[in-house]
Amino acid sequence: LNMVSSCASLAGSLAFGGVFHKWNLKSMLAASTVVAAAAALAPWPFVAVAMDQGAGKHPLWSTAGFLCIAFAICDGACSLFASLAVDTLVTAASGSLPVDRGCTAYAALLACYSLGAVVSGLVTAPLVDALGIGKSSWQKLPVWIAATALLRLLALGLLPLVPGPSVNQGVRPGLVCPAEHAGVDSRTSE
């Protein structure tokens, strides 16, 4: 399953680049957030079938096995849409600064992104424990799946902070940097 997930991740990365390479930041973030939230619901059918069939090992050719492979493909391909969108935003934000400050800004933004991932893990473990979700107890797992999918949509509330397409008029297609007006590269220091 790791190989299937890795190939799906590669396909998801290529799809992200192919779909969003000419979009402005705000539209790209909104669309990728919705895709990531929908993809977060992918384990639900597998969990429902696995709970219905009981605990134990299921062969890959069973319904649970097929749904597990389908989840691995969907998760590998679509879960990247959230992280690649943030990576694009961080790159655009740091690229809009003068060269002498761009590297520091990039490192600081990636450190904040990493800190968010750590805090997410630290918050998740006690919540999963409080819900009683464990190796043999999946009864509340569908609630957890729905909650995590809905929580991904909270990122849409931050979209007003991202500069809109009117700021980016006249910039060549591709990665759109918010501070580049009318094709002038603000990253060069004068």
Solvent accessible surface area in square Angstrom, and as a share of the most:
residue,aa,sasa,rsa
1,L,96,0.48
2,N,129,0.66
3,M,145,0.65
4,V,53,0.31
5,S,35,0.22
6,S,65,0.42
7,C,77,0.46
8,A,9,0.07
9,S,33,0.21
10,L,113,0.56
11,A,56,0.44
12,G,2,0.02
13,S,41,0.27
14,L,121,0.60
15,A,46,0.36
16,F,17,0.07
17,G,35,0.34
18,G,49,0.47
19,V,77,0.44
20,F,15,0.06
21,H,94,0.42
22,K,130,0.55
23,W,103,0.36
24,N,31,0.16
25,L,4,0.02
26,K,60,0.26
27,S,48,0.31
28,M,4,0.02
29,L,18,0.09
30,A,29,0.23
31,A,28,0.22
32,S,0,0.00
33,T,16,0.09
34,V,78,0.45
35,V,52,0.30
36,A,1,0.01
37,A,8,0.06
38,A,63,0.49
39,A,9,0.07
40,A,16,0.12
41,L,76,0.38
42,A,22,0.17
43,P,24,0.15
44,W,97,0.34
45,P,66,0.42
46,F,41,0.17
47,V,5,0.03
48,A,44,0.34
49,V,33,0.19
50,A,8,0.06
51,M,63,0.28
52,D,125,0.65
53,Q,92,0.41
54,G,31,0.30
55,A,101,0.78
56,G,57,0.55
57,K,203,0.86
58,H,60,0.27
59,P,59,0.37
60,L,98,0.49
61,W,224,0.79
62,S,30,0.19
63,T,75,0.44
64,A,1,0.01
65,G,4,0.04
66,F,133,0.55
67,L,34,0.17
68,C,30,0.18
69,I,51,0.26
70,A,39,0.30
71,F,58,0.24
72,A,14,0.11
73,I,83,0.42
74,C,42,0.25
75,D,54,0.28
76,G,4,0.04
77,A,22,0.17
78,C,33,0.20
79,S,38,0.24
80,L,46,0.23
81,F,20,0.08
82,A,34,0.26
83,S,36,0.23
84,L,44,0.22
85,A,3,0.02
86,V,50,0.28
87,D,52,0.27
88,T,32,0.19
89,L,51,0.25
90,V,11,0.06
91,T,50,0.29
92,A,0,0.00
93,A,37,0.28
94,S,8,0.05
95,G,15,0.15
96,S,16,0.10
97,L,55,0.28
98,P,38,0.24
99,V,98,0.56
100,D,115,0.59
101,R,135,0.49
102,G,11,0.11
103,C,106,0.63
104,T,98,0.57
105,A,20,0.15
106,Y,86,0.33
107,A,60,0.46
108,A,53,0.41
109,L,65,0.33
110,L,61,0.30
111,A,62,0.48
112,C,85,0.51
113,Y,81,0.31
114,S,62,0.40
115,L,110,0.55
116,G,42,0.40
117,A,69,0.54
118,V,85,0.49
119,V,72,0.41
120,S,61,0.40
121,G,42,0.40
122,L,122,0.61
123,V,81,0.47
124,T,47,0.27
125,A,65,0.51
126,P,78,0.49
127,L,86,0.43
128,V,37,0.21
129,D,114,0.59
130,A,87,0.67
131,L,58,0.29
132,G,41,0.39
133,I,26,0.13
134,G,36,0.35
135,K,200,0.85
136,S,103,0.66
137,S,45,0.29
138,W,73,0.26
139,Q,132,0.58
140,K,103,0.44
141,L,30,0.15
142,P,20,0.12
143,V,95,0.54
144,W,47,0.17
145,I,9,0.05
146,A,27,0.21
147,A,38,0.30
148,T,42,0.24
149,A,5,0.04
150,L,119,0.59
151,L,110,0.55
152,R,93,0.34
153,L,63,0.31
154,L,124,0.62
155,A,49,0.38
156,L,58,0.29
157,G,57,0.55
158,L,114,0.57
159,L,27,0.13
160,P,105,0.66
161,L,142,0.71
162,V,15,0.08
163,P,50,0.32
164,G,17,0.17
165,P,73,0.46
166,S,80,0.52
167,V,47,0.27
168,N,14,0.07
169,Q,131,0.58
170,G,66,0.63
171,V,22,0.13
172,R,150,0.55
173,P,93,0.58
174,G,23,0.22
175,L,78,0.39
176,V,15,0.09
177,C,5,0.03
178,P,19,0.12
179,A,39,0.31
180,E,4,0.02
181,H,106,0.47
182,A,77,0.60
183,G,52,0.50
184,V,101,0.58
185,D,59,0.30
186,S,41,0.26
187,R,70,0.26
188,T,87,0.50
189,S,83,0.54
190,E,217,0.97
